[in-house]
Amino acid sequence: MRLQADNISVKLGGRRVLEGVGFDIEPGQVIGLLGPNGAGKSTLMRALTGQLPAEGAMRLGAHDLASISPAARARLIAYLPQQRIIGWRLTVRDLVTLGRLPWRAFGRRPDSGDEAAIARAMEMADVTPLADRIATELSGGEQARVLMARAIAQQTPLLIADEPASGLDPAHQITLMQSLNRLAENEGRTVLVSLHDLTLAARWCDRVMLLNKGRLAAFGTPETVLSEAHLAEIYGVKAHRARDEDGLIIAPVGLTERQNRD
């Protein structure tokens, strides 16, 4: 389903933290949401998921995201928040199974289709070996992967993940981005993922949105958006850009003169 936003603005505590953001995203893409701390990334994600009131229009396919019911939203959008909180002493398998709740009648046990979705999600997040472990007893990185598996198991046309790579080791960061690409390319899902690692965004995202001070500063291919000029202007960093056989590499190497003065 096509994800569209027009003139999205959000006020928090009387202060406008998101201003006039608009975009039009074809399905089957991984979209990186980038920007400095406080740029509005989490606010935009929470507005799209109905957690914050927003001005403007937001649509997913034929659905008006501002007016659909919570039950309908749960079948359209899977959301992985930045705060990773597991409140119950559940096994990993039982926690991932919660991702199937929007598709099951209350009290009904998982059927074969649910079980297949759960198994696949656990494999994609590399948590199958942890299936019988108590989720609250896992490391922070392991818990992050379990929560991602729950979101994948929800099988929604839109998956929104707020900094899912944070706290993961390099191998699992790559595994995560590979899995998100598989969801987009093979199943036509739209994935909106916020990232701070510029190379992860450059190599694994089809397009990137760059937010700054609540506004959309740039939207396009990583090659175009993650330019030295944009990184200097918005992040205040000097960056080394290089290429290898797998794509673009972006390494911040210092602060701009303006940032040093500040």
N, C-alpha and C positions, 0 to 999 in steps of 0.2 A: 504494500500500500504506500502511496505517495505521502510524505510528511511535509506539510506546509505550515508556515507561520507568517503572519503579516502584522507588522507594527506592534510586537509584543513589548509591553512595559510592565514593570513590577515595582511597587513601593513597599518598603519594609521600615517600620518605625518612623513613618513620615518622610523617609528619604528614598528617592528614586534610584534603585540599584540596577535596573535594566531598562533600557530606553530604545524603543523603535526597532527592535530586532526582527528581521524577516529573512526567510529562506524557503527554498523549494527543493526537496530531496527525492530523487527517484529511488524506488526500492532496490534492494540487492547491493547496497553499498555500506562500507564502514566509514563513518564520518567521525573524524577526530575533533574534539572540542578543546581548544587550547586558549591560554591566556595566563597572565600573572595572577597571583593570589588576589582575591577580591575583584576579579574582572567580571564576575557574574555567571560563571559556568554552572555552579550548583543551583543557583537561582533559576536559570533557564531550564535545567533538567526538572526541578521541582515544579515549575509552572507547567511544563508539558505533561507531567504525571498527575496534575490536579491537586498538588499539595499546597500550592500558593495561588491566591487570586491574581489574575493578570488581565490587563487591558489588551485588546487586539484579538486576532483570530488565530486559532490553532486547529488544524484538521489532519486526520490520518485517514486517507482514502475518503470515504463518504461520511466519516464520523467527525462531529464537532466535539473536540476534546474538552471543551468547557462545559458541555451540557450532558455528557453521557453518565450513566450510573457507575458506581464503584465496581459492580460486578462486570459490566461491559468493559470497563477500563482494564480490569485484570486479565481479560481475554485478548486485549489488544496490546498492552504495554507491560513488559517485565522491567522492573527497576531495581538496580543494585545501588544502594546509597553509599556515600563515602564512609559513614559510620558503620562499622561491622559489629553488630550486636547479635549474639545468639542467646536467647533468653531461657531456653529449656535444655535439660540434659537428654537430648535425643541422640540416637546414632546418626552417623553421617547419612546412611541410606534413608532413614525416616525424615531427616531434615530436607534432603533433596526432594523427597516425595511431596512435601508441602507445595512445591511448585506446580503440582497437578491439581490443586484444590479448585482453581477457577473452572475446570472442565469436568468436575465430578459433582453429582448430587450429594447433599449433606449425608454423611454416614456411610456412603458407598465405598467399598474397598477398591483399590486400584485394579484395573483390568489389564489385559495383556498389552494394550496400546500404551497405557500409563507406564507399565513396567519397562517397555521398550524405550520410552522417552527418558525415563529415569536412568536406565543403564547407559544410554548414549550420552546423556548430559554428564554423568560421572566420569565416563571415559574421556570426554572432551576436556574436562577440567582436571584430569589426572588425579581423581580422588577414589577411584575404584578400590585400590588397596586399603583405603581407610574406611570402607563401607560399614564395618561393625564397631568402629571406634566411637566413643562419646565425643560429640562435636565440641563441647565446651572444654575438653581436655587437650585439644589440638593447639599447635602453635598459631600465631597470628596469620602467617602466610597460608597455612593449611586451612584455617577457617575462611580466609578470603576465597580460596578456590572452591570450598564447599558451597559458599553462598552464591558464587558464580554458577556452579552446577545447578543450584535451585532455580536461578533465573533462566538458565538455558532450558531446563526441563519444562518451564511454563509454556514454551512453544508459541510465543506471540509474534505478530508481524513486526513489532518494534521492540528492541531491547535497548535500554538506557543504562549505562554503567558509569558511575562517578568514581574516577581514579581506581579502577580495578587492578591496575598493575602495581599500585603502591604496596610496598612490603613484600613483594614477590622476588625470589631470586631471578637472575637473568634467564635461566633456562625456562622457568615457568612464566616469565613475562612473554617470551617468544611463543610458548605453547598457548598462552591465553590469546595472543593476537592471531595466531594461526587458526584457533577455534572460531574466533569472531569472523575471520575471513571466510571460513567454511560455511558458517550460518548465512552470510550474505551471498556468497557466490553460488552455493549449492541449493539453498532453500529460498532465496529471494527475500530474506529478512533485511530490515534496515537496522543498523547498529549505530547508536550515538554514544561515543565513549570519550570521557575527558581524560587527558593525559598531561603529564609534565615532562616526560621523556620525549624530546624532540625527534630523536632518531627512530623510536618506536612509531611515532606518528608518521614520519616521513616514509618509512618502509612498508607500513602495514595499512595505512588509511588510504581510501580512494580519494577522498577530499578532506579538507580541514577547514574549520571555522575558527577564526582568531578573534577573541573578544578582548576589549580593553575599556576599562571604566564603564562597564555596562552597555557598551555599544559594539556592534559587529564591525570590526576593523577590516577584515578581509575574509573571503570565502572562495576556495578554489582548490587546485591541485597542491599537494605539499611542495612541489618544486617552485610554484609561483608564490604561495603564501609565506612559506618559511624562508624568505629571502633575508640576506644580511641586513637590508634596510629595515624590514619589518621587525627583525629580532632586536636591532639596535633601538628603534623607536619605541617599541612596546615593552620589551623585556629589559631594555637597558644593558644588553650584553653584546660583546663581540663574539662571533661564532665562526668556527672553521667548518666549511662545507666540503665534502668529498664524495666520491662515488666508488662503489665496487660492483661486482657482478650481481649483487642482490639489491642494489638501490642506493638511495641517498643516505649519507651519514652527516649528522649535525652535532658538533661538539662546542658548547659554550667555552670560551677560553679566557674571558676577562670581562670587565665592566667597561662601558662606554665612558668617555670623559664626563658627560653629564651625570651619569649615575655615580661616578666617583665624587663629583662635587656635592651631590645630594647627600 
